Structures are given as structure tokens and as C-alpha cells.
Amino acid sequence: MALAADLSSTTTLKNSQLSFFKSSIQHSFYKQLSYTTFSHQVQNPRISCSVSSEQVEASVAVKSVDSKRKPECFGVFCLTYDLKAEEETKSWKKMINIAVSGAAGMISNHLLFKLASGEVFGPDQPIALKLLGSTRSVEALEGVAMELEDSLFPLLREVSIGIDPYEVFQDAEWALLIGAKPRGPGMERAGLLDINGQIFAEQGKALNAVASHDVKVMVVGNPCNTNALICLKNAPNIPAKNFHALTRLDENRAKCQLALKAGVFYDKVSNVTIWGNHSTTQVPDFLNAKIDGLPVKEVIKDTKWLEEDFTQMVQTRGGVLIKKWGRSSAASTAVSIVDGIRSLVTPTPEGDWFSTGVYTTGNPYGIADDIVFSMPCRSKGDGDYELVKDIIFDDYLFERIKKSEAELLAEKKCVAHLTGEGIAVCDLPGDTMLPGEM
């Protein structure tokens, strides 16, 4: 059915010209077909369609819909239906809302199809995807929605797209914050913290205003630890424990290198922790890690390799990949996001744990409060987690953890103006790089 906006009694616009107008309007058609559109320029337009009069109900006035509450749906996902009455089966769960920022980017291009397929939340879990882009990525965002539409995922019940986080994050139960500006040539880390920090401050405010108050938030955009701190400080109504900074890719890289060195498949490697910041100060923990149930140091007796080569390989893996591949690690990052979510929605195997950057207040390790720090966690599969208490420390491990802690404390001071804690003072202990930077 072709849609048009009736600006006067004789003027019409094609559907493609309406796709991203700003203010929402909605009109119901025969058999409950509806579209939502946005417009800055049109005041209370009416909708007409290019079908015979017998196919359409009598014309009614179209009321403006609050754009804060009704983001644009896309294509077939604009069809309205009663899920409970027509589609829901006894085996299917209640639909969950998943918001994704940077939805037109390379990481999302891999991630969204994993989400829609049921790979992440399970084969009986219907989802709605709420996709956030920027003004420059609007057409690309529509292209992503078209691909999702064409993929015929039975679990994907709704797709909405937009550039306003207050629209897109409405009722979100999971928020995957991927979009961020990369550090350009000559940009100081302090500058990157400020630019991206402003993005995550605004997104935190939007989540606080319109998302579910128990929304789980995973921050991927770098510098992700401090961005997660900024986001949670701007969302006081959401539990600080619900915010995560993605360090799962670093954990996966550490497992890979330990498996290669030991000559085993990676599923034999467990209890790997990434401590600290997602930067080159991160600490891949081989002291508590295990290979086939044995401590790593009993299997890999080359201490020099563990302390130097292994640690450096994990810290710089992303930069090496860019040099080889010519682009950043989008696919493996998407896989690690999937792993990170699944670690929270499925019970942790007995005796094992996983790494994620979480709020430190009340931690049992002696790490400074009020920062986001990667630590070992376990989950019962309910979306929540608990910190692992049975951890061994030695001088080597603790010294390096403290170095990453110092970096995050300095970053926190550098973004004080974005967390409501006063005037920013940037005195970073060296300009450490992100793992994906050269």
C-alpha cells in the first residue's frame, strides 16, 4: 500500500519523502495497517493511500502523536496485530525491547542479525529492536531496517528507527550503546573522553527518562569504562549495578592466546579475568585462570611468556588486527557483545566466571569505589550478577591492577563536568591507547 501525506486537498508526497520527518503522525487503515512518520514542516497532516475507496475506512482526522513516545516503525513492522490473540504460543515469552545505538555501524551490522535470530536471548524469545542513528546515518539506518525486514526473522516483532534517544530508548529493557567517535590523528585521550562523554551523558539522561527502570546497559563505545560511568551518573533512577563496560572481547582474546600456547582447544580455558580499564593498562589474569581444570602456571611454565608476551598480546591485539585487516574488529566485537549478554541471561557454569566492567562501590578486592572497573562476575541467569570472592592475588597482579585503577581515577577527574562532580581536571598518567588503536 503506497502512503502519501495530504498537505492540501491536491498536494501529495511520496512515502520515501516522508520516512524521516520529525513529528509523529499516525492513521489506521483497513485491517489495522498503520505507519508512523516524522515532520518538522507539516502541522497535523492527513494520510491518504492509493487504493480504492472500498478498501479504506471513512476518512478521519489524524492527531499528532507525541514524538517522545512514538518512534518511527519500519515497513512490515508497522503492521499492527494483537500478538497475544493471534501470534503468541504457550512456549513463547513476553516480548523484550532492545535499544542499540550506532545501529548503522559495522559492529551493529553483525550484532543485529544475531539478536534477531534468537542466538542471544533464545529461540522462544520475541524481541523488538529500537535502532538509534545520527543525522548523517539516517539512510543507512533505513537500509539496516530493510535488511532485517527481508530476513524474515520470526522472533523479530518490531523495528523502530530514529535519531533521538528520548524516542528510541522508550521502554527499553536492554540498551547496547555502541555508537561513539573514534580518536582521530592528533586527538588527546582527554579530548576523546570529553567528546564521547557528552554523547553518553545525554544517552544516560534519556535512559533515565524513558527506559525501563531495570534496563540493563552495555557500553561498547570507547573509552567504554569511563563512558559507562558518565552514563550511570546521568541516570540516577537506574541501579548503578545495571551498567556494564564491554571487556569480554579482551577476555576472549586472552583465552585464545592461552589455548594456543598450551596446545589445547579454547573450551579447555576457564576462569579468565580481565581487570581494569579497556585500554593498554588492562590486566589479563593468568594467576587465577585454568586450563583443563588446572592452574595456568602448572600447564604453561614459561613465566616470562605469561608476564610479558601474553599480557602484551592481549593488550595490543586490536591494534595488530587493524594493521593486518585495515579495519577494526567489528565481527569479533559483536560476538563478544553476544557473549557478554548471554553470560547475564544464562547461569554461569559451576566454578567458572566471566569478565565485565561494572561499578566498583562495595567490591571485595580493595579497588577504589565509584569507578567502572572490569572484574570477575557470576550470574544466575536473571540479568544480574555477583562478584567472585575466591580470588588469589600476588604482587605482580595487584601492582598492575593498581596501575589501571589510577588511570580510571584520573579519567574520572577528567569528566567531572559530565558526572555532576565539579570542574574537570585532566591529569592523565600518560596517554595510553585503546586496544584497537595503533
N, C-alpha and C positions, 0 to 999 in steps of 0.2 A: 504494500500500500504506500503510495507516494504521499508525503506530507508537505504542506505549504503553510506559511504564515500569511493570513489575510490582513495586510496593513491598511487597506481601504476596501471599498467594495469591488475594486477592479485590479488591485496590485497583489501579486503573489511572489514568493521567493521559493526557490528550490530547497529541498531538505538539506543538501550539503552546505547551503549558506546559513542554515540555522544551527548547525551542530554545536557550536561553542558560544552562542550568545549567553550573556551573563545571568540575567534574572530568569527564574524558572517559570514556565507555564505548563499547564497540563490539561489535556482534554481526553475524555474517554470515548472510544469508538465501539462499534458493534462488537460483541463478544469480548469486551473488556480489553481491547488493544489500546495501549497508551504510549506516548513518548514524552520525554521531558527535554526542554530546550532552555537556552540562556540568551538574554539580550540586554544590552545597555540602552539601546536606542528605542525599543518598542514598548509602549505602555499598554498593558492589557490587550495584546493582540488576540485574534481568534484563529483557530485551526480549521483548515478545510482539507479534504482528501480527494484524490482523483478516482473515485468510484461512483457508481450510480447511486441515486438518492435512496433506492430501496435498501442499499447495503448499510446505510448510515442512519443512526438515530437522529431525531429532530435536533436542530442546532441549539446549543445552549451557550450562555455566556461563560467565558473562560476566566477563572480567577487566578491572580498571581499567587504563586507558591513561594513561601519564604525560602530563599536560596540557601540559608543556613541549614535547612532541614531536608531539602530535596535535591541532591546532586543529580547530574545527568546520567541516565542509564544508557546502554548502548544496544542497538539493533534488536536481535531476538530477545535479549534480556529485558527489554522494555515491555514485553508481553506480560500482562498481569494474569495471575492464576491463583487459585486457592490451593497452596501446597498441602495443607492438612487434608483438604477434602479430595483432591484429585491425584496428588503425586506421592504423598508420604506413605511409606510402608512401615510395618512394625519394626523392621530391622534398621531403619534409618533414624538418625539422631536429629535434634533440632539444629537448624542452620546456624553457622557462626560467621561473623563479619570479620574480614581480614583486610586491613588497610596496608598499602605498600606505597612508599614514596620513592621517587626516582624510577617510576614504573616503566618509563620508556628506555631505560638504560640497558647495558649489556648483562649485568647481573640479573636484573628482573626478567630479561628475555629467556633466561634459563629457569629461573625460580618459579615464575607464574604458572608454567605448564606442569611443574611438579606439584604445586599446590592444587591445581585444578584436577589433576589425575587421581587424587586420593593417596598419593605416595606419602604425604606428610601427616595428615590427620586421620587417615584410614579410609577404607573402601565403602564405609557406610555413613560418611560424614559430609552432608551437603555444605557448601560454602558460598559466601558472597564476596567478591573481590572489589575493593574500593581503591582505585588507582589514582595516585597523585603525581602530576607532572608540573612543568613550568610553562610559561607563556611560549617559549621557543619550541617546546616539545609537544605542543597540542596535537599536531597532525600525526606525529609518531605514536602518541598515546592512543589515538583513534585506530591506528594501524595495529597496535598490540591487541586492542579490544576486538578488532576484526579477526585476527588470528585465533583468539580464544573462542570467538563465535564459531569459526569454521572448524574447530577441533572437536565439537560435539561432545564435550565432557558432561556426562550425566549428573555428576555431583556439583557442577558449577551452575548455580541457580540464578545468580545476579552478577552483573558487572556494572560499576559506575565509574565515571572518569571525570576529573576536574583539576583545577589549579589552585583551589582554595582549601587549605587544610581544615577549616571550620566546616566545610561541606563534606569533604571526603572522609574525615575521621568520625563522622556521625555514627554513634553506637558501635564503634569498632571494639572488638574483643581481643584482637591481636593487631599490633602495629609494627610493621617491619620498615624501619627508617633507613633507606639505602641511599637516597639522593644526597650528594654533598659535592662541594667544589674541590677538585684535586689541587695540590700545591703546584703552582706554576714556577717557571725559572726565576730565580732571584727572590722568591717569596720566603720570608722568615716563618718559622713554625708558629711564632706568636701571631703573625698575620693570618695564617690559616685557622688558628684557634678562634680568632675574632670573627672572621668571615663566616665560617661554618657554625660557630657558636650562635650567631644571630639567627640562623636557619632553625637550629634545634631549640632555641629559646621560644621562637614563635610556634613551632610544632608542639612543644610541651604545653604551651598555653591553650592551643587548640584541642589537644587531647584532654586536658583538664576540663575544658568547657563542654565538649560534646561526646567524647568517647565513653564507653562503659567504665565505671569507676574501678573495675577489677581488670582493666585491659592489661595485657602482657606486652611489653615494649622491647623490641630488639633493635639496638642501634648498630648499624653497619658503617654508615658514613664516617670517615675519619676526620680528626683523631677521635675514635669511637668512645674511648673511656671517658674523656672529658666532655664530649658531646652528650653522652648518656647522663652525666652529672648535671649538665646545664638543663637538659630536658626534664629530668625529675625535679629539679629545683623550681622549675616553672609549672609544675603540675602537682601542687600540694595536696590535691584531693585524691591522688592515686598513690597507693603504697609504694614507697621507695624501693621495696624489695621486688617490685614487678618490673624493674628496668634492668636490661642486660646490655652489655657491650660484647660484640662478637669476637671471641678469641678461639672459636672452635676450629677455624682453618689452621691456626698455628698448632693446635693440638694434633690435628690430622697430619700435618707435616712432620711433627715430632715422631708420631707413631710410625710413619713411613720410613724415616731415617733409622730408627732403632731396629725395625724389622729387616731392612736391607743389611745393616751391619751384623745382625745376629743370624742372618740366613734363614729367616722364618717368614711365613705369611703374616700380614699385618693383624689378622684377627687373634694372633697369639700375644699381642701387645696390649696391656691394660694399665689402668691407674696412672695415666699420664696427666700431668697438670701443667698448664701454662700460668705462671704467676705474673701479675703486674700489668703493665701498660701494653697496649698493642703498638709497640714501637721496637726499635732495636735494643731497648733495655729489658724487653720481656725475658722471663726466665723459664726455659723448658726444663722441667724437673725430672731428672733421671734417678734421683735418690729414692723416690717413692714408687717409681714406675716398675712394672713387672713384665717379664717375657715368659710365657707359658707357666705363669704362676710363681716364678722365681724372681727375686730382685734383679734388676737390670745389671747391677755391678757384679753379680755372680755369673751372669751369662756373658756380658761384654766386660772383659777385664782390662781393657785399654782405657785407663782413667784419663790419660791425656786427650784421647779422641773424644771422650764424653764431655770433658770440661772445655775444650777448645773447638774442635771441628764440628761436633754435633750441635753445640749451642749456637755457633756462628751460622751454620747451615740453616737452622730453623729461623733465626732472627733475620736473615737476609734472603730467604728463599723467594719471596715475592719479587725482589729486585732482579734476581738472576732470571726468573721466569720472564719478566718484561724484556730483558736483554735478548733472550732466546726467541721469544714468541712475538715481540713487538707490540704487545698489549698486556693489560693487567689480567689478573686471574679471575675472570668473570665466572666461568663454569664451576671451578672448584670452590669459589666463594659461595655460589648458590647452593652447592652440595653441602657446604658447612652450615649454612643457614638452616637447611632441612635437618641436618644432624642436630643442630642446637635446639630446634623446636621439638623434635622427636624425643630428645633427652628429657624434656619437660612434660611431655604428654604420654610417655610410656615409662613404666617403672625401671629404675636403674638396676642392671644385673647385680646380684648379690656380691658384695665385696669390691665392686668397681666404682668409678666416679667419672665425672666429666668436668671440663673447664668452661667457665663463663665469667664475664666481667660483671660483678654485682656490687651493691652498696656495702661499704665495709663496716658501718657502725655496728658494734657488738660482736665483731669477729673474734675467734679464739686464738688468732695467730700473732697478735701483737702488732698488726698493721694499723696505721693511723686511721681514725674514724673519718667519715664524711668525704670519701672519695669513691670512685668506681674502680675496682681492682679485680683482676682475674684470679679466681681461686677455685679449689676443688669442691664440687657440689654433688649431691644425690637428690633424686626425685622419686616420689611415689607415683608419678604419672598424672598428677592432678593439676599440672601447670605451676606448682610451687616447688620449692627446693629447700634443702638444708645444707649447711656447710659441713664438710667432713672433719671430724675431730682427731682421728687417729693418724696424724701426720708426723713424720720424722724430719727434723731439721739438723743440718750441720753448719759449720761456719761458712763454707763455700756458698751453700744455698741461701742462707739468711743474709749474707752480705750483699748478694745480688738482688734479692727481694727488696732490701732497703734502698738500693740504688734506683730501682723502678718506682718505689714509693716516693722518693724525693722528687723524681721527675713529675709525678702526678700531683704532688702537693704544690709544686711550682706552677704547673698548668692551671690548677685551681685558682691561684692568686691572679693569674693572667686573665681569667674570665670572671673575676669578681663582679664586674659591672653587669654581667649577664645572669648571675645567680642571685642577685639582690644582696650581696655581701660587701658592697662598698666600691671603692675605686680600684681599678685593675692596676696591678704592679707586675710587670713581666721581667722576671729574672730567671730564665730557664737555665738549668745546668748543662749547657751545651745544646747544640741544635741537632738532636737525634732525629733520625729519619724514621718514617713509617716502613714496615716490612716490604711494601710494594714500591718504594722509591729507590732511585739509583743514587 
